[in-house]
Amino acid sequence: MSSTAVGEVQDDKPHPAYETNKVLNEYLLFHYGHDDDLLAFPFGPKEALHFPRVTGELCLQAAKEHNIASTRRCLDLGTSVKHVNSHSNK
């Protein structure tokens, strides 16, 4: 159990909305889907595609700029299916 800012007690169990097939499919589509499936319209924000890969590339670039020698390991926080980690370790 945990308390909120207003003193309300909440259960620490995961919300069932995050355990549905719909949400799982959305996560997998976002991380592994084809561009046309993610952005079906030509006027959409194409620069937002491939977020996990771009994030991994930015991490590798920052490591080089700060003379971090090893990029063989990666702490992946909050990306649900760890797709950023797979791109950072290539």
Secondary structure, 3 states (H helix, E strand, C coil): CEECCCCCEECCCCCHHHHCHHHHHHHHHHHHCCHHHHCCCCCCCHHHCCHHHHHHHHHHHHHHHCCCCCCCCCCCCCCCCCHHHHHHCC
